């Protein structure tokens, strides 16, 4: 499976392109840098949605790479699926790149099986990436946010800094120790906290923005529900 990205620099300038044969799709969960907040979130998920506690944090799931999509009009089964803004990590040809994606997940199925809830939903990603070395020195200043469009009203859903997630080097080290080689893989990093609770809209809008370099990674897509009932 071939995958392509455009590389952006300062002021959203075009720097180049990368293209490679995608090897794996890996999704990291419970990857916040504050352990107390992670444990509180795990408890909240168990109490409100019945999501089982993970055996180890951060969690690592491998999903079918065919789930990745750059389509903007996507169909999902049921009315309890939602996205979340995440940075992507890509190791390719001795460089690390940072992109944007949404780990769209079936929240209802999550109470039964987290791996299946991850696997059942397409994973939208942006078409642009940054070189990590261009943003590494001011990484903690970079922000992420997302919105849900619910019946025509755009509602702030998430907002935070990438410093609230484990550092890139820590995620890469954890993955290499636990799953092996991650060259030419796409890694979903985990996400920043929700503003309140899970919401289910008909459009998901998110961005990661770097004020220092005046550059933004954007992603938005429509959420079209497929009925769970037979026709």
LUMMARDO-528879 format. One line per 8 residues: number of its first residue (from 1); their letters; for each residue x, y, z of N, C-alpha, C. Coordinates in nm, 2 decimals. Atoms other than C-alpha are relative to their C-alpha. Layout:
<recs>
NUM> A> X:Y:Z:X:Y:Z:X:Y:Z  ...
</recs>
This chain:
<recs>
1> XXXXXXXX> 0.08:-0.12:0.00:0.00:0.00:0.00:0.09:0.12:0.00  -0.08:-0.12:0.01:0.16:0.32:-0.12:-0.07:0.12:0.07  0.06:-0.12:-0.07:0.11:0.64:0.08:0.09:0.12:-0.03  -0.07:-0.12:0.03:0.21:1.00:0.00:-0.04:0.11:0.09  0.02:-0.12:-0.08:0.25:1.32:0.20:0.07:0.11:-0.06  -0.07:-0.12:0.03:0.34:1.68:0.12:0.07:0.05:0.13  -0.07:-0.05:-0.12:0.60:1.82:0.36:0.00:0.16:0.00  0.01:-0.14:-0.02:0.54:2.17:0.49:0.11:0.06:0.09
9> XXXXXXXX> -0.10:-0.06:-0.09:0.78:2.42:0.64:-0.06:0.13:0.06  0.05:-0.12:-0.06:0.76:2.77:0.79:-0.10:0.07:-0.10  0.10:-0.07:0.08:0.46:2.98:0.68:-0.07:-0.08:-0.10  0.07:0.10:0.09:0.30:2.67:0.53:0.07:-0.02:-0.14  -0.07:0.01:0.12:0.56:2.67:0.26:0.02:-0.15:-0.04  -0.02:0.14:0.05:0.60:2.36:0.04:0.15:-0.03:0.00  -0.14:0.04:-0.01:0.92:2.17:0.12:0.04:-0.11:-0.09  -0.02:0.12:0.08:0.88:1.85:-0.07:-0.10:-0.11:0.02
17> XXXXXXXX> 0.09:0.11:-0.01:0.71:1.51:-0.09:0.07:-0.12:0.06  -0.05:0.13:-0.04:0.75:1.17:0.07:-0.10:-0.10:-0.05  0.08:0.11:0.05:0.62:0.84:-0.07:0.06:-0.13:0.04  -0.05:0.13:-0.04:0.66:0.49:0.07:-0.10:-0.11:0.00  0.09:0.11:-0.02:0.51:0.15:0.10:-0.03:-0.02:0.15  0.04:0.00:-0.15:0.32:0.16:0.43:0.01:-0.15:0.05  -0.01:0.13:-0.06:0.41:-0.13:0.65:-0.10:-0.04:0.11  0.09:0.03:-0.11:0.20:-0.10:0.96:-0.08:0.13:0.05
25> XXXXXXXX> 0.08:-0.10:-0.06:-0.07:0.11:1.13:0.00:-0.03:0.15  0.00:0.03:-0.15:-0.01:0.14:1.51:-0.07:0.12:0.07  0.07:-0.10:-0.07:-0.23:0.32:1.75:0.04:0.00:0.15  -0.04:-0.01:-0.14:-0.11:0.44:2.09:-0.11:0.06:0.08  0.11:-0.06:-0.08:-0.36:0.50:2.37:0.05:0.02:0.14  -0.03:-0.03:-0.14:-0.35:0.63:2.73:0.15:0.05:0.00  -0.14:-0.04:0.01:-0.03:0.82:2.63:0.02:0.14:0.06  -0.02:-0.13:-0.06:-0.08:1.14:2.83:0.13:0.00:0.09
33> XXXXXXXX> -0.12:-0.02:-0.08:0.23:1.28:3.01:-0.03:0.00:0.15  0.04:-0.01:-0.15:0.04:1.32:3.34:-0.07:-0.14:0.04  0.05:0.13:-0.04:-0.01:0.97:3.49:-0.13:0.01:0.08  0.12:-0.02:-0.08:-0.27:1.09:3.74:-0.12:0.03:-0.08  0.11:-0.03:0.09:-0.49:1.23:3.47:-0.04:-0.12:-0.09  0.02:0.12:0.07:-0.45:0.91:3.27:-0.09:-0.10:0.08  0.07:0.09:-0.09:-0.57:0.70:3.56:-0.14:0.05:0.03  0.13:-0.05:-0.02:-0.86:0.93:3.62:-0.09:-0.02:-0.12
41> XXXXXXXX> 0.07:0.02:0.13:-0.96:0.91:3.25:-0.04:-0.15:-0.01  0.03:0.14:0.00:-0.94:0.53:3.27:-0.12:-0.04:0.09  0.11:0.02:-0.09:-1.17:0.53:3.57:-0.13:0.05:-0.05  0.12:-0.06:0.05:-1.41:0.76:3.40:-0.06:-0.08:-0.12  0.05:0.09:0.11:-1.43:0.54:3.09:-0.06:-0.13:0.05  0.05:0.13:-0.06:-1.49:0.23:3.30:-0.14:0.03:0.06  0.13:-0.03:-0.07:-1.77:0.40:3.50:-0.11:0.04:-0.09  0.10:-0.06:0.08:-1.95:0.58:3.22:-0.03:-0.09:-0.13
49> XXXXXXXX> 0.02:0.08:0.13:-1.89:0.35:2.91:0.03:-0.15:0.02  -0.04:0.15:-0.02:-1.78:0.02:3.07:0.12:-0.04:-0.07  -0.12:0.04:0.08:-1.45:0.03:2.89:0.10:-0.07:0.10  -0.09:0.07:-0.09:-1.22:-0.23:3.05:0.14:0.07:0.02  -0.13:-0.06:-0.03:-0.90:-0.11:3.22:0.11:-0.07:-0.09  -0.11:0.06:0.08:-0.58:-0.16:3.01:0.09:-0.08:0.09  -0.10:0.08:-0.08:-0.32:-0.42:3.12:0.13:0.08:0.02  -0.12:-0.08:-0.01:-0.04:-0.17:3.05:-0.02:0.13:-0.07
57> XXXXXXXX> 0.00:-0.13:0.06:0.00:0.20:2.97:0.14:0.04:-0.04  0.11:-0.02:0.10:0.05:0.33:2.72:-0.04:-0.13:-0.07  0.04:0.12:0.08:-0.15:0.08:2.52:0.05:0.01:-0.14  -0.04:0.00:0.14:-0.05:-0.02:2.17:-0.09:-0.10:-0.07  0.09:0.09:0.08:-0.29:-0.16:1.91:0.05:0.01:-0.14  -0.03:0.00:0.14:-0.21:-0.27:1.56:-0.13:-0.02:-0.08  0.12:0.01:0.09:-0.49:-0.21:1.30:0.04:-0.02:-0.14  -0.02:0.02:0.14:-0.53:-0.29:0.94:0.04:0.13:-0.07
65> XXXXXXXX> -0.04:-0.12:0.06:-0.34:-0.03:0.74:-0.10:0.05:-0.11  0.11:-0.04:0.10:-0.63:-0.03:0.49:-0.10:0.09:0.06  0.10:-0.09:-0.06:-0.83:0.17:0.74:0.03:0.14:-0.02  -0.04:-0.14:0.02:-0.63:0.48:0.67:-0.07:0.06:-0.13  0.07:-0.07:0.12:-0.81:0.73:0.44:0.02:0.15:0.00  0.00:-0.14:0.02:-0.78:1.08:0.31:-0.13:0.05:-0.05  0.14:-0.04:0.05:-1.15:1.08:0.20:-0.06:0.10:0.11  0.06:-0.10:-0.09:-1.36:1.36:0.35:-0.15:-0.03:0.02
73> XXXXXXXX> 0.14:0.04:-0.02:-1.70:1.19:0.33:0.00:-0.14:0.03  -0.03:0.14:-0.05:-1.69:0.88:0.54:-0.12:-0.06:0.07  0.12:0.07:-0.07:-1.95:0.63:0.66:0.05:-0.09:0.12  -0.03:0.07:-0.12:-1.95:0.48:1.01:-0.13:-0.07:0.04  0.12:0.07:-0.05:-2.18:0.22:1.16:-0.04:0.05:0.14  0.06:-0.04:-0.13:-2.41:0.34:1.44:0.02:0.15:0.03  0.01:-0.14:-0.03:-2.46:0.67:1.61:0.09:0.03:0.13  -0.09:-0.03:-0.12:-2.19:0.64:1.89:0.15:-0.02:-0.04
81> XXXXXXXX> -0.14:0.00:0.04:-1.87:0.69:1.69:0.05:0.15:0.01  -0.05:-0.14:-0.01:-1.64:0.99:1.74:0.15:0.00:-0.03  -0.14:-0.02:0.02:-1.30:1.12:1.64:0.08:0.06:0.11  -0.08:-0.08:-0.10:-1.01:1.27:1.83:0.13:0.04:-0.07  -0.12:-0.05:0.07:-0.72:1.48:1.71:0.13:-0.06:0.06  -0.13:0.06:-0.04:-0.38:1.31:1.72:0.11:0.04:-0.09  -0.11:-0.02:0.09:-0.04:1.38:1.59:0.05:-0.14:-0.05  -0.06:0.12:0.06:0.11:1.11:1.36:0.15:0.00:0.00
89> XXXXXXXX> -0.14:0.01:0.01:0.46:0.99:1.38:0.04:-0.10:-0.12  -0.04:0.08:0.12:0.63:0.86:1.06:0.15:0.00:0.00  -0.15:0.01:0.01:0.99:0.73:1.05:0.02:-0.05:-0.15  -0.02:0.03:0.14:1.11:0.73:0.69:0.14:0.06:-0.05  -0.13:-0.04:0.06:1.46:0.74:0.53:0.08:0.09:0.10  -0.08:-0.07:-0.10:1.64:0.85:0.85:-0.06:0.14:0.05  0.06:-0.12:-0.05:1.39:1.13:0.92:-0.13:-0.04:0.08  0.13:0.01:-0.06:1.09:1.17:1.15:-0.09:0.11:-0.04
97> XXXXXXXX> 0.10:-0.10:0.05:0.78:1.34:1.02:-0.12:0.00:0.10  0.12:-0.01:-0.08:0.47:1.46:1.21:-0.11:0.04:-0.08  0.12:-0.03:0.08:0.13:1.46:1.06:-0.12:0.01:0.10  0.12:-0.01:-0.08:-0.23:1.48:1.18:-0.10:-0.11:-0.04  0.10:0.10:0.03:-0.50:1.21:1.21:-0.11:0.00:0.11  0.11:0.01:-0.10:-0.82:1.12:1.39:-0.02:-0.15:0.02  0.03:0.14:-0.04:-0.85:0.79:1.58:-0.15:-0.02:0.02  0.15:0.01:-0.01:-1.22:0.76:1.50:-0.03:-0.14:0.06
105> XXXXXXXX> 0.02:0.13:-0.07:-1.36:0.49:1.73:-0.15:-0.02:0.03  0.14:0.04:-0.04:-1.69:0.31:1.80:0.00:0.00:0.16  0.00:0.00:-0.14:-1.76:0.41:2.16:-0.08:-0.10:0.07  0.09:0.10:-0.05:-2.04:0.16:2.21:0.08:-0.13:0.00  -0.07:0.12:0.00:-1.82:-0.13:2.10:0.12:0.00:0.09  -0.12:-0.01:-0.09:-1.53:0.00:2.31:-0.02:-0.06:0.14  0.03:0.06:-0.13:-1.71:-0.12:2.62:0.01:-0.15:0.00  -0.01:0.15:0.02:-1.69:-0.48:2.48:0.15:-0.04:-0.03
113> XXXXXXXX> -0.14:0.03:0.05:-1.35:-0.47:2.30:0.06:0.12:-0.05  -0.06:-0.12:0.05:-1.12:-0.18:2.26:0.07:-0.03:-0.14  -0.06:0.03:0.13:-0.92:-0.35:1.97:-0.10:0.00:-0.11  0.10:0.01:0.11:-1.24:-0.42:1.78:-0.06:0.14:-0.03  0.05:-0.13:0.02:-1.37:-0.07:1.84:0.09:0.09:-0.08  -0.10:-0.07:0.08:-1.05:0.07:1.69:0.00:-0.05:-0.14  -0.01:0.07:0.13:-1.05:-0.18:1.40:-0.12:0.03:-0.09  0.12:-0.01:0.08:-1.41:-0.12:1.29:-0.02:0.14:-0.08
121> XXXXXXXX> 0.02:-0.13:0.06:-1.37:0.25:1.20:0.11:0.04:-0.09  -0.11:-0.06:0.08:-1.18:0.42:0.91:0.08:0.10:0.08  -0.09:-0.10:-0.07:-0.89:0.64:1.03:0.04:0.11:-0.09  -0.03:-0.12:0.09:-0.89:0.98:0.85:0.14:0.06:0.04  -0.13:-0.06:-0.02:-0.55:1.14:0.81:0.01:0.12:-0.09  -0.03:-0.11:0.08:-0.42:1.47:0.67:0.10:-0.03:-0.11  -0.09:0.03:0.11:-0.22:1.49:0.35:0.13:0.07:0.01  -0.12:-0.08:-0.02:0.05:1.72:0.49:0.07:-0.04:0.13
129> XXXXXXXX> -0.08:0.03:-0.12:0.34:1.66:0.74:0.10:0.11:0.02  -0.11:-0.09:-0.03:0.61:1.86:0.91:0.12:-0.09:0.03  -0.13:0.07:-0.05:0.98:1.75:0.96:0.01:0.03:0.15  0.00:-0.01:-0.15:1.01:1.68:1.33:0.12:0.09:0.04  -0.12:-0.08:-0.04:1.36:1.84:1.34:-0.03:0.15:-0.01  0.04:-0.14:0.02:1.20:2.17:1.23:-0.08:0.06:0.12  0.09:-0.04:-0.11:0.97:2.18:1.53:0.04:-0.05:0.14  -0.04:0.06:-0.13:1.15:1.98:1.80:0.03:0.09:0.11
137> XXXXXXXX> -0.05:-0.09:-0.10:1.30:2.27:1.98:-0.12:0.08:0.07  0.11:-0.07:-0.06:0.96:2.43:2.04:-0.13:-0.09:0.01  0.11:0.10:0.00:0.75:2.11:2.05:-0.11:0.03:0.11  0.09:-0.02:-0.11:0.59:2.20:2.39:-0.09:0.12:-0.02  0.09:-0.12:0.03:0.44:2.52:2.24:-0.11:-0.03:-0.10  0.10:0.04:0.11:0.25:2.34:1.96:-0.13:-0.04:0.06  0.13:0.02:-0.06:-0.12:2.32:2.02:-0.09:-0.09:-0.10  0.09:0.08:0.08:-0.40:2.09:1.90:-0.14:0.03:0.05
145> XXXXXXXX> 0.14:-0.02:-0.04:-0.77:2.14:1.90:-0.10:-0.07:-0.10  0.10:0.06:0.09:-1.09:1.98:1.76:-0.13:0.05:0.03  0.14:-0.04:-0.01:-1.45:2.06:1.70:-0.09:-0.10:-0.05  0.11:0.08:0.05:-1.77:1.87:1.65:-0.11:0.09:-0.06  0.11:-0.07:0.06:-2.03:2.00:1.41:-0.13:-0.08:0.03  0.12:0.07:-0.04:-2.36:1.90:1.57:-0.12:0.08:-0.03  0.12:-0.07:0.05:-2.68:2.00:1.39:0.03:0.14:-0.04  -0.03:-0.14:0.05:-2.51:2.30:1.23:0.07:0.09:0.10
153> XXXXXXXX> -0.07:-0.08:-0.10:-2.34:2.42:1.55:0.14:-0.06:0.02  -0.14:0.04:-0.02:-1.96:2.41:1.57:0.04:0.01:0.15  -0.02:0.01:-0.14:-1.87:2.30:1.92:0.15:-0.04:0.03  -0.14:0.04:-0.04:-1.51:2.30:2.07:-0.01:-0.13:0.08  0.00:0.14:-0.06:-1.44:1.94:2.16:0.13:-0.03:0.08  -0.13:0.03:-0.06:-1.07:1.92:2.25:0.09:0.13:-0.01  -0.10:-0.10:0.01:-0.79:2.17:2.32:0.11:-0.03:0.10  -0.12:0.02:-0.08:-0.44:2.13:2.45:0.13:0.01:-0.07
161> XXXXXXXX> -0.13:-0.01:0.06:-0.07:2.13:2.39:0.06:-0.14:-0.02  -0.06:0.13:0.02:0.13:1.84:2.25:0.09:-0.05:0.12  -0.07:0.03:-0.12:0.33:1.85:2.57:-0.08:-0.09:0.10  0.09:0.08:-0.09:0.03:1.68:2.74:0.00:-0.14:-0.05  -0.01:0.14:0.05:0.11:1.37:2.53:0.15:-0.04:0.02  -0.14:0.04:-0.02:0.43:1.16:2.58:0.08:0.05:-0.12  -0.09:-0.05:0.10:0.73:1.29:2.39:0.01:-0.10:-0.12  -0.02:0.08:0.12:0.79:1.16:2.04:0.10:-0.11:0.02
169> XXXXXXXX> -0.11:0.10:-0.02:1.12:0.99:2.14:-0.05:-0.11:0.09  0.05:0.10:-0.10:0.94:0.81:2.43:-0.10:-0.09:-0.07  0.10:0.09:0.08:0.66:0.68:2.20:0.08:-0.09:-0.09  -0.07:0.08:0.10:0.91:0.56:1.94:0.08:-0.11:0.08  -0.07:0.10:-0.08:1.12:0.39:2.21:-0.09:-0.11:0.05  0.09:0.10:-0.06:0.82:0.22:2.37:-0.05:-0.10:-0.11  0.05:0.09:0.11:0.70:0.09:2.03:0.11:-0.09:-0.05  -0.11:0.09:0.05:1.04:-0.04:1.92:0.03:-0.11:0.10
177> XXXXXXXX> -0.02:0.10:-0.10:1.08:-0.22:2.25:-0.11:-0.11:0.00  0.11:0.09:-0.01:0.74:-0.38:2.23:-0.05:-0.06:-0.13  0.05:0.06:0.13:0.66:-0.43:1.86:0.11:-0.01:-0.10  -0.10:0.01:0.10:0.99:-0.40:1.68:0.01:0.12:-0.09  -0.03:-0.10:0.10:1.08:-0.21:1.37:-0.13:0.08:-0.04  0.11:-0.09:0.04:0.85:0.09:1.29:0.03:0.09:-0.12  -0.03:-0.07:0.12:1.02:0.22:0.98:-0.12:-0.01:-0.10  0.11:-0.01:0.10:0.76:0.33:0.72:-0.13:-0.05:0.05
185> XXXXXXXX> 0.13:0.03:-0.07:0.48:0.28:0.97:-0.07:0.14:0.03  0.07:-0.12:-0.05:0.21:0.54:1.07:-0.05:-0.03:0.14  0.03:0.02:-0.14:0.17:0.58:1.44:-0.09:0.11:0.05  0.08:-0.10:-0.07:-0.12:0.76:1.61:0.04:0.01:0.14  -0.07:-0.03:-0.12:0.01:0.92:1.92:-0.08:-0.01:0.13  0.08:-0.03:-0.12:-0.28:0.95:2.16:-0.05:0.14:-0.01  0.07:-0.12:0.02:-0.48:1.26:2.22:0.00:0.09:0.12  0.02:-0.09:-0.11:-0.54:1.57:2.43:-0.14:-0.02:0.06
193> XXXXXXXX> 0.13:0.02:-0.07:-0.83:1.58:2.68:-0.12:0.06:-0.07  0.13:-0.06:0.05:-1.19:1.64:2.59:-0.03:0.12:0.09  0.04:-0.12:-0.07:-1.34:1.97:2.69:-0.11:-0.04:0.11  0.09:0.04:-0.10:-1.63:1.79:2.86:-0.02:-0.16:-0.01  0.02:0.15:0.02:-1.77:1.44:2.75:-0.01:-0.03:-0.14  0.01:0.04:0.14:-1.80:1.24:2.44:-0.12:0.06:-0.07  0.11:-0.05:0.08:-2.02:1.40:2.17:0.01:-0.07:-0.13  0.01:0.07:0.13:-2.14:1.26:1.84:-0.06:0.09:-0.10
201> XXXXXXXX> 0.04:-0.09:0.10:-2.16:1.50:1.55:-0.01:-0.05:-0.14  0.00:0.05:0.14:-2.19:1.49:1.18:0.12:0.06:-0.08  -0.12:-0.04:0.06:-1.86:1.66:1.11:0.11:0.01:0.11  -0.11:-0.01:-0.09:-1.52:1.64:1.28:0.10:0.09:-0.06  -0.09:-0.10:0.05:-1.28:1.93:1.24:0.12:0.01:0.10  -0.11:-0.01:-0.10:-0.93:1.94:1.39:0.12:0.06:-0.07  -0.13:-0.06:0.05:-0.59:2.11:1.36:0.11:-0.01:0.10  -0.12:-0.01:-0.08:-0.24:2.11:1.50:0.07:0.13:-0.05
209> XXXXXXXX> -0.05:-0.13:0.05:-0.09:2.46:1.49:0.13:0.04:0.07  -0.13:-0.04:-0.05:0.26:2.59:1.53:0.02:0.15:-0.02  0.00:-0.15:0.01:0.26:2.96:1.61:0.14:0.05:-0.04  -0.14:-0.05:0.02:0.64:2.99:1.60:0.03:0.00:-0.15  -0.03:0.02:0.14:0.67:2.86:1.24:-0.12:0.05:-0.09  0.12:-0.05:0.08:0.32:3.00:1.14:-0.04:-0.11:-0.10  0.04:0.11:0.08:0.21:2.66:1.01:-0.10:-0.08:0.07  0.12:0.08:-0.06:-0.10:2.44:1.06:-0.02:-0.12:-0.08
217> XXXXXXXX> 0.05:0.13:0.06:-0.19:2.08:0.99:-0.15:-0.01:0.02  0.14:0.00:-0.01:-0.56:2.06:0.92:-0.06:-0.14:-0.05  0.07:0.12:0.04:-0.81:1.77:0.89:-0.15:0.02:0.04  0.15:0.00:-0.04:-1.19:1.76:0.87:-0.07:-0.10:-0.09  0.08:0.10:0.08:-1.44:1.50:0.75:-0.14:-0.01:0.05  0.14:0.02:-0.03:-1.81:1.43:0.74:-0.02:-0.14:0.06  0.03:0.12:-0.06:-1.95:1.16:0.96:-0.14:-0.05:-0.04  0.13:0.05:0.05:-2.23:0.97:0.79:-0.03:-0.13:0.06
225> XXXXXXX> 0.03:0.12:-0.08:-2.41:0.71:0.99:-0.06:-0.11:-0.09  0.06:0.12:0.06:-2.49:0.36:0.86:-0.08:-0.07:0.10  0.09:0.07:-0.09:-2.78:0.19:1.03:0.06:-0.14:0.04  -0.05:0.14:-0.04:-2.69:-0.12:1.24:-0.11:-0.10:-0.03  0.11:0.10:0.03:-3.02:-0.28:1.13:0.01:-0.04:-0.15  0.00:0.05:0.14:-3.06:-0.49:0.81:-0.11:0.07:-0.07  0.10:-0.06:0.09:-3.25:-0.34:0.52:-0.09:-0.11:-0.06
</recs>
